[in-house]
Amino acid sequence: MSRGASASTSVVLRLEIDKGQATFGQIATAIGEAGGDIIAVDVTRAGKETTTRDITVQLMDASMTDAMVKSVGSLSGVKVINVSDSTFLLHLGGKIEVTPKVPIKNRDDLSRVYTPGVARVSMAIHEKPSRAHNLTIKRNTVAVVSDGSAVLGLGNIGPLAAMPVMEGKAMLFKQLAGVDAFPVCLDTQDTEEIIRTVKAIAPAFGGINLEDISAPRCFEIEQRLAEELDIPVFHDDQHGTAVVLLAGLLNALKLVGKSISECKIVLCGIGAAGMACSKILLAAGAVNVIGVDREGALVAGKSYPHAEWEWYAANTNPNREEGSLSDVIEGADVFIGVSGPGVLKQEDVKKMAKDAIVFAMANPTPEIAPEEAEGYVRVMATGRSDYPNQINNVLCFPGLFKGVLECRSSKITEGMKLAAARAIASVVSDAELNELYIIPSVFNQSAAEKVREAVIDAAYEDGVARRKDFRD
């Protein structure tokens, strides 16, 4: 839950300055008034009448760039030659590449990696397809599949615009767990065509990570692919969010001394992530979960627009509470938000139980700002990196996929997700646990490894691991 349209960035302005008309002080003032902080100045060319300087400016929000450039460019004697955004520069040519694991130095090497030697390997796989797990990239490769219909914080931006996000995901797979991942952005938003296409490309991959596909289509796509493929399928927006949420909640509840089975939990936003979060909470022992969407609390017996909501209403809200979020939040021990900015008010938080826990995970703007909730909640978490307790899927998916690939799991079970959540929670020791540290940093080196180990254990326990236990 960490991506969003707005983020701090650094911008390099290349300016040609007429010495007789403009001073650096004027330029610095214009940049400061536009919200920028100068962090470096380099002279690239100096003449008698003009000088060219590269000025590196830090901005709190990338959207402030245009206003700053306009402000500087309006100064007499200042010409803006070029604007280089450091984020855009990082993406030039894409962020990932394919490199060979062994060099081809002579004809003998060529004959073994390609023709004629490769024919022996191909026939070995033809005779026994399971050998592909050992003899091809399938062993350690995941497809990151998206149609660009629900990119977090950006919406339905399509497959081309979704590519930089999927490339970034592939980078995280590799850096954090050594898993090779490749972005597959599909130019269709038709459910059947997506299912058919993913099934057609599946032989090359050991797992499928579905990403940023809108609800309710994502439910059917994941369910059908999980049933019809013999490799694990994981919709990270649903289950990655749910796993990390549960990890943080387990530690928050430990901190306040409450049991998940005794808590009243109100969850706002019954989309893909909200459904998965609710299901994992129920699997972890929660009893009183109340889901709220735009029309209010979901209650059994009412008619809803799709089957997922019908299931939700039938399996939650045991006391049949009705009304808006403000109505049902009274007495709640936990609030979980996967909805939109500002939907939870300070007055609502005041109605919650003692030692309230609030996970406001809407991105980039949470359901309530931590500053507004301060003093009324015991533990606060968001999806943002600039506040403590960031609920970020990156704590889950690299280690989870590393585990399922290593044990060659055919699917990802609820038990494996619960195991992953408990593993993430365990990274924070009792000595470290406090209100501002209930979830490990995304850069914690042990998180992926702990998740990997827990997922492998659960896969063998659930009977879905197809590789003979390699740890004996």
C-alpha positions as CSV (number, residue, x, y, z in Angstrom):
1,M,0.0,0.0,0.0
2,S,2.9,2.4,-0.7
3,R,2.5,3.7,-4.2
4,G,0.9,7.0,-5.0
5,A,0.8,9.8,-7.5
6,S,2.7,12.3,-5.3
7,A,6.2,11.9,-3.9
8,S,9.2,14.1,-3.1
9,T,11.8,14.4,-5.9
10,S,14.8,16.3,-6.9
11,V,14.9,18.4,-10.1
12,V,17.9,19.8,-11.9
13,L,17.4,23.2,-13.5
14,R,19.9,24.2,-16.2
15,L,19.7,28.0,-16.3
16,E,21.4,30.6,-18.6
17,I,21.8,33.7,-16.4
18,D,22.5,37.2,-17.7
19,K,24.9,38.6,-15.2
20,G,23.7,42.2,-15.8
21,Q,20.0,41.5,-15.3
22,A,19.7,38.7,-12.7
23,T,21.4,37.6,-9.5
24,F,21.6,34.2,-7.9
25,G,19.8,35.6,-4.9
26,Q,16.7,36.4,-7.0
27,I,16.8,32.9,-8.4
28,A,17.1,31.3,-4.9
29,T,14.2,33.4,-3.7
30,A,12.0,32.4,-6.6
31,I,12.8,28.7,-5.9
32,G,12.2,29.0,-2.2
33,E,8.9,30.8,-2.7
34,A,7.8,27.9,-5.0
35,G,8.5,25.4,-2.2
36,G,11.9,24.2,-3.4
37,D,15.2,23.7,-1.4
38,I,18.4,24.2,-3.3
39,I,20.8,21.3,-2.5
40,A,23.5,21.8,-5.1
41,V,24.7,24.4,-7.6
42,D,27.2,23.6,-10.4
43,V,28.6,26.1,-13.0
44,T,28.6,24.3,-16.4
45,R,29.7,27.3,-18.5
46,A,30.9,30.8,-17.6
47,G,31.2,33.8,-20.0
48,K,31.7,37.5,-19.7
49,E,28.0,38.3,-20.0
50,T,26.2,35.0,-19.1
51,T,26.7,32.0,-17.0
52,T,25.1,28.6,-17.2
53,R,24.3,26.8,-13.9
54,D,22.8,23.5,-13.0
55,I,20.7,24.0,-9.8
56,T,19.5,20.9,-8.0
57,V,16.3,21.5,-6.1
58,Q,14.5,19.2,-3.7
59,L,10.7,19.4,-3.8
60,M,8.3,17.9,-1.3
61,D,5.9,17.0,-4.1
62,A,6.7,16.3,-7.8
63,S,3.6,18.2,-8.8
64,M,5.3,21.5,-7.6
65,T,7.9,21.3,-10.5
66,D,5.9,23.2,-13.1
67,A,5.1,26.1,-10.8
68,M,8.7,26.4,-9.7
69,V,10.0,26.3,-13.3
70,K,7.5,29.0,-14.3
71,S,8.5,31.2,-11.4
72,V,12.2,31.0,-12.2
73,G,11.6,31.4,-15.9
74,S,9.7,34.6,-15.4
75,L,12.7,36.4,-13.9
76,S,14.3,38.9,-16.2
77,G,17.6,37.7,-17.6
78,V,17.0,34.0,-16.7
79,K,16.4,31.4,-19.4
80,V,15.4,27.9,-18.5
81,I,17.4,25.7,-20.9
82,N,16.5,22.3,-19.5
83,V,14.6,20.6,-16.6
84,S,15.8,17.1,-15.5
85,D,13.7,15.2,-13.0
86,S,15.8,12.7,-11.2
87,T,12.9,10.2,-11.1
88,F,12.5,10.4,-14.8
89,L,16.2,10.0,-15.4
90,L,16.2,6.8,-13.3
91,H,13.5,5.3,-15.6
92,L,15.3,6.1,-18.9
93,G,15.4,2.9,-20.9
94,G,13.5,1.0,-18.2
95,K,14.8,-0.2,-14.8
96,I,15.4,-3.9,-15.5
97,E,17.3,-6.0,-18.1
98,V,17.9,-9.6,-19.0
99,T,21.5,-10.8,-18.6
100,P,22.9,-14.3,-19.3
101,K,24.1,-16.4,-16.3
102,V,27.1,-17.8,-18.3
103,P,29.1,-16.2,-21.1
104,I,29.3,-17.6,-24.6
105,K,33.0,-17.4,-25.4
106,N,33.5,-20.0,-28.1
107,R,31.8,-22.4,-30.5
108,D,31.7,-25.1,-27.8
109,D,29.8,-22.8,-25.5
110,L,27.4,-21.9,-28.3
111,S,26.8,-25.6,-29.1
112,R,25.9,-26.3,-25.5
113,V,23.6,-23.4,-24.8
114,Y,22.0,-23.5,-28.2
115,T,22.1,-25.8,-31.1
116,P,22.8,-28.7,-31.2
117,G,23.3,-29.4,-27.5
118,V,20.1,-27.7,-26.4
119,A,18.0,-30.4,-28.2
120,R,18.9,-33.0,-25.6
121,V,17.6,-30.7,-22.8
122,S,14.4,-29.9,-24.8
123,M,13.7,-33.6,-25.3
124,A,14.4,-34.4,-21.6
125,I,11.7,-31.9,-20.7
126,H,9.4,-33.2,-23.4
127,E,9.6,-36.7,-21.9
128,K,9.2,-35.4,-18.4
129,P,7.6,-31.8,-18.2
130,S,8.4,-31.4,-14.5
131,R,12.1,-31.2,-15.4
132,A,11.4,-27.6,-16.7
133,H,11.6,-26.5,-13.0
134,N,15.2,-27.5,-12.9
135,L,16.3,-26.9,-16.5
136,T,14.7,-23.5,-17.4
137,I,14.1,-20.1,-15.8
138,K,10.7,-21.4,-14.7
139,R,12.5,-22.5,-11.5
140,N,12.9,-18.9,-10.3
141,T,10.8,-16.6,-12.5
142,V,7.5,-14.8,-11.8
143,A,5.3,-13.0,-14.2
144,V,4.0,-9.6,-12.9
145,V,0.7,-9.3,-14.8
146,S,-1.4,-6.2,-15.0
147,D,-4.0,-4.6,-17.3
148,G,-3.3,-1.2,-15.7
149,S,-7.0,-0.8,-14.7
150,A,-6.4,0.0,-11.0
151,V,-2.9,1.3,-10.4
152,L,-2.7,2.4,-6.8
153,G,-3.2,6.1,-6.5
154,L,-3.5,6.6,-10.3
155,G,-6.5,4.5,-11.3
156,N,-7.2,3.1,-14.8
157,I,-4.1,4.3,-16.7
158,G,-3.8,1.4,-19.0
159,P,-0.9,-1.1,-19.7
160,L,1.7,1.2,-21.1
161,A,1.5,3.6,-18.2
162,A,1.5,0.7,-15.8
163,M,4.8,-0.6,-17.1
164,P,7.1,1.5,-14.8
165,V,5.2,0.3,-11.8
166,M,5.6,-3.4,-12.8
167,E,9.3,-2.9,-13.6
168,G,9.7,-1.5,-10.1
169,K,8.0,-4.5,-8.7
170,A,10.4,-6.8,-10.6
171,M,13.3,-4.9,-9.1
172,L,12.0,-5.5,-5.6
173,F,11.6,-9.2,-6.3
174,K,15.2,-9.5,-7.3
175,Q,16.8,-7.3,-4.7
176,L,14.9,-8.6,-1.7
177,A,14.6,-12.3,-2.5
178,G,16.7,-13.1,-5.6
179,V,13.6,-13.9,-7.6
180,D,13.6,-13.1,-11.3
181,A,10.4,-11.3,-12.3
182,F,9.2,-9.8,-15.6
183,P,6.4,-7.3,-16.2
184,V,3.6,-8.5,-18.5
185,C,1.2,-5.6,-19.2
186,L,-1.8,-6.7,-21.2
187,D,-3.6,-4.5,-23.7
188,T,-7.1,-5.8,-22.7
189,Q,-9.4,-5.4,-19.7
190,D,-11.6,-8.3,-20.8
191,T,-11.8,-10.9,-18.0
192,E,-11.8,-14.0,-20.3
193,E,-9.1,-12.6,-22.5
194,I,-6.8,-11.9,-19.5
195,I,-7.4,-15.5,-18.2
196,R,-6.7,-17.0,-21.6
197,T,-3.6,-15.0,-22.1
198,V,-2.1,-15.7,-18.7
199,K,-2.7,-19.4,-19.2
200,A,-1.0,-19.3,-22.6
201,I,2.2,-17.7,-21.2
202,A,2.2,-19.7,-17.9
203,P,4.7,-22.4,-19.1
204,A,7.6,-19.9,-18.9
205,F,6.9,-19.0,-15.3
206,G,7.0,-20.6,-11.8
207,G,4.4,-18.2,-10.4
208,I,1.9,-15.4,-11.4
209,N,1.7,-12.2,-9.5
210,L,-1.4,-10.3,-10.5
211,E,-1.2,-6.6,-9.9
212,D,-3.4,-3.5,-10.2
213,I,-6.4,-5.2,-11.8
214,S,-9.7,-3.6,-10.8
215,A,-12.5,-5.2,-8.7
216,P,-14.7,-7.1,-9.1
217,R,-12.9,-8.6,-12.2
218,C,-9.8,-9.3,-10.1
219,F,-11.7,-11.8,-8.0
220,E,-12.8,-14.0,-10.9
221,I,-9.4,-13.7,-12.7
222,E,-7.5,-14.8,-9.6
223,Q,-9.9,-17.6,-8.7
224,R,-10.0,-19.0,-12.2
225,L,-6.3,-18.9,-12.8
226,A,-5.6,-20.5,-9.4
227,E,-8.0,-23.3,-10.3
228,E,-6.8,-23.8,-13.9
229,L,-3.0,-23.4,-13.5
230,D,-0.6,-25.7,-11.8
231,I,1.5,-22.9,-10.5
232,P,0.8,-20.4,-7.6
233,V,-1.3,-17.3,-8.4
234,F,-1.3,-14.4,-6.1
235,H,-3.1,-11.1,-6.4
236,D,-0.8,-8.9,-4.4
237,D,-3.2,-5.9,-4.1
238,Q,-5.5,-8.3,-2.2
239,H,-3.4,-10.8,-0.4
240,G,-0.1,-9.0,0.0
241,T,-2.0,-6.1,1.7
242,A,-3.9,-8.5,3.9
243,V,-0.8,-10.4,5.0
244,V,1.1,-7.2,6.0
245,L,-2.0,-5.7,7.6
246,L,-2.4,-8.8,9.8
247,A,1.3,-8.8,10.7
248,G,1.0,-5.2,11.9
249,L,-2.3,-5.8,13.7
250,L,-0.9,-8.9,15.6
251,N,1.9,-6.7,17.0
252,A,-0.5,-3.8,17.7
253,L,-2.8,-6.1,19.6
254,K,0.1,-7.6,21.6
255,L,1.1,-4.0,22.5
256,V,-2.4,-3.1,23.8
257,G,-3.0,-6.5,25.4
258,K,-6.1,-7.4,23.4
259,S,-7.2,-10.6,21.7
260,I,-8.2,-10.5,18.0
261,S,-11.2,-12.7,18.8
262,E,-12.6,-10.2,21.3
263,C,-12.1,-7.0,19.2
264,K,-14.6,-5.1,17.3
265,I,-13.0,-4.4,13.9
266,V,-14.4,-1.9,11.5
267,L,-13.1,-2.0,7.9
268,C,-13.8,0.7,5.4
269,G,-13.6,0.0,1.7
270,I,-14.9,-3.4,0.5
271,G,-12.9,-3.6,-2.7
272,A,-10.2,-6.2,-3.6
273,A,-7.9,-5.3,-0.6
274,G,-10.8,-4.9,1.8
275,M,-12.2,-8.4,0.9
276,A,-8.8,-10.1,1.4
277,C,-8.1,-8.2,4.6
278,S,-11.4,-9.3,6.0
279,K,-10.9,-12.9,5.0
280,I,-7.5,-13.1,6.6
281,L,-8.8,-11.5,9.8
282,L,-11.5,-14.1,10.0
283,A,-9.0,-16.8,9.4
284,A,-6.8,-15.4,12.1
285,G,-9.6,-15.6,14.7
286,A,-11.5,-12.4,14.4
287,V,-15.2,-12.7,15.1
288,N,-16.7,-9.2,15.0
289,V,-15.7,-7.7,11.7
290,I,-17.9,-5.0,10.2
291,G,-17.4,-3.9,6.6
292,V,-18.4,-0.4,5.5
293,D,-18.6,1.1,2.0
294,R,-20.2,4.1,0.5
295,E,-23.7,2.9,1.3
296,G,-22.9,2.1,4.9
297,A,-22.3,-1.2,6.8
298,L,-22.8,-4.5,4.9
299,V,-25.6,-6.5,6.6
300,A,-26.8,-10.0,5.8
301,G,-30.2,-10.1,4.2
302,K,-29.8,-7.0,2.1
303,S,-29.3,-7.2,-1.7
304,Y,-25.8,-6.2,-3.1
305,P,-24.5,-5.6,-6.6
306,H,-22.1,-8.6,-6.8
307,A,-21.6,-12.0,-5.2
308,E,-18.5,-11.0,-3.3
309,W,-20.5,-8.5,-1.2
310,E,-23.2,-11.0,-0.7
311,W,-20.6,-13.4,0.8
312,Y,-19.1,-10.6,2.8
313,A,-22.5,-9.6,4.4
314,A,-23.3,-13.2,5.2
315,N,-20.0,-13.9,6.9
316,T,-19.4,-10.7,8.9
317,N,-21.2,-8.2,11.1
318,P,-22.6,-10.9,13.5
319,N,-24.6,-8.2,15.5
320,R,-26.2,-6.8,12.3
321,E,-25.1,-3.3,13.0
322,E,-26.4,-0.8,10.4
323,G,-25.6,2.7,9.4
324,S,-22.6,4.8,8.3
325,L,-19.0,4.6,9.3
326,S,-19.7,7.2,12.1
327,D,-22.5,5.0,13.4
328,V,-20.7,1.6,13.6
329,I,-17.3,3.0,14.7
330,E,-18.6,3.5,18.2
331,G,-16.8,1.2,20.6
332,A,-14.6,-0.3,17.9
333,D,-11.1,-1.5,19.0
334,V,-9.7,-1.4,15.5
335,F,-10.3,0.7,12.4
336,I,-8.9,-0.5,9.1
337,G,-9.1,1.8,6.1
338,V,-8.5,0.7,2.4
339,S,-10.8,3.3,1.0
340,G,-10.2,7.0,0.4
341,P,-8.8,10.2,1.9
342,G,-10.5,11.8,4.9
343,V,-13.3,9.4,5.4
344,L,-12.5,8.9,9.1
345,K,-13.1,12.0,11.2
346,Q,-11.6,13.0,14.5
347,E,-15.0,12.8,16.0
348,D,-15.3,9.2,14.8
349,V,-11.9,8.3,16.4
350,K,-13.1,9.7,19.7
351,K,-16.0,7.2,19.8
352,M,-13.6,4.2,19.6
353,A,-12.7,2.0,22.5
354,K,-9.8,2.6,24.8
355,D,-6.3,1.9,23.3
356,A,-7.8,2.2,19.8
357,I,-5.8,1.0,16.8
358,V,-6.2,2.8,13.5
359,F,-4.7,1.5,10.2
360,A,-5.5,4.3,7.7
361,M,-4.0,2.8,4.5
362,A,-5.5,4.8,1.7
363,N,-2.7,6.2,-0.5
364,P,-1.4,8.7,-1.1
365,T,-3.8,10.4,1.4
366,P,-4.9,8.3,4.4
367,E,-8.5,8.1,5.8
368,I,-7.3,10.3,8.6
369,A,-4.0,12.2,9.1
370,P,-1.9,10.8,12.0
371,E,-1.7,14.4,13.3
372,E,-5.5,14.5,13.6
373,A,-5.7,11.1,15.3
374,E,-2.8,11.8,17.7
375,G,-3.9,11.7,21.3
376,Y,-7.0,9.6,20.6
377,V,-5.5,6.4,19.3
378,R,-2.8,4.2,20.9
379,V,-1.4,2.8,17.6
380,M,-1.5,4.4,14.2
381,A,-0.4,2.9,10.9
382,T,-0.6,4.2,7.3
383,G,0.5,3.2,3.8
384,R,3.0,6.0,3.6
385,S,6.7,6.0,4.1
386,D,6.9,9.4,5.7
387,Y,5.0,8.2,8.9
388,P,5.9,5.4,11.3
389,N,4.3,1.9,10.8
390,Q,4.1,1.8,7.0
391,I,1.9,-1.1,5.8
392,N,3.8,-2.1,2.7
393,N,3.3,-5.2,0.5
394,V,7.0,-5.4,-0.2
395,L,7.3,-7.1,3.2
396,C,5.3,-10.0,1.9
397,F,5.6,-10.9,-1.8
398,P,9.4,-11.3,-2.4
399,G,9.8,-13.9,0.5
400,L,6.4,-15.5,-0.2
401,F,7.2,-16.2,-3.9
402,K,10.8,-17.3,-3.0
403,G,9.3,-19.9,-0.7
404,V,6.6,-21.2,-3.1
405,L,9.2,-21.4,-6.0
406,E,11.7,-23.3,-3.9
407,C,9.2,-26.0,-2.7
408,R,7.4,-25.9,-6.1
409,S,4.0,-25.2,-4.5
410,S,1.0,-25.7,-6.7
411,K,-0.9,-22.9,-5.0
412,I,-0.9,-20.4,-2.2
413,T,-3.2,-21.4,0.7
414,E,-4.7,-19.5,3.5
415,G,-2.4,-21.2,5.9
416,M,0.6,-20.0,3.9
417,K,-0.7,-16.4,4.1
418,L,-1.2,-16.7,7.9
419,A,2.3,-18.1,8.2
420,A,3.7,-15.2,6.2
421,A,1.9,-12.7,8.4
422,R,3.2,-14.2,11.6
423,A,6.7,-14.4,10.2
424,I,6.6,-10.7,9.4
425,A,5.3,-9.9,12.9
426,S,8.1,-11.9,14.4
427,V,10.8,-9.7,12.9
428,V,9.9,-7.1,15.6
429,S,11.1,-8.4,18.9
430,D,9.3,-7.9,22.2
431,A,12.2,-5.5,23.2
432,E,11.7,-3.4,20.1
433,L,7.9,-3.4,20.0
434,N,6.3,0.0,20.7
435,E,3.6,2.3,19.4
436,L,5.9,3.6,16.6
437,Y,7.4,0.3,15.6
438,I,4.9,-2.5,15.1
439,I,6.0,-3.5,11.6
440,P,9.6,-4.0,10.3
441,S,11.1,-1.6,7.8
442,V,10.8,-2.6,4.1
443,F,14.6,-2.8,4.1
444,N,14.9,-5.2,7.0
445,Q,17.1,-7.9,5.6
446,S,15.5,-10.7,7.7
447,A,11.9,-10.2,6.7
448,A,12.0,-11.9,3.3
449,E,14.0,-14.9,4.7
450,K,11.6,-15.4,7.6
451,V,8.6,-15.2,5.2
452,R,10.3,-17.7,2.9
453,E,10.9,-20.2,5.7
454,A,7.4,-19.9,7.1
455,V,5.7,-20.3,3.7
456,I,7.7,-23.4,2.9
457,D,6.8,-24.9,6.2
458,A,3.1,-24.1,5.6
459,A,3.2,-25.5,2.1
460,Y,4.4,-28.9,3.3
461,E,1.9,-28.9,6.1
462,D,-0.9,-28.1,3.7
463,G,0.2,-30.7,1.2
464,V,0.7,-28.4,-1.8
465,A,4.6,-28.6,-2.0
466,R,5.6,-30.8,-4.9
467,R,9.3,-31.0,-4.3
468,K,10.6,-33.6,-1.9
469,D,11.5,-31.7,1.4
470,F,14.9,-30.4,0.5
471,R,15.6,-29.2,4.0
472,D,16.0,-32.7,5.5
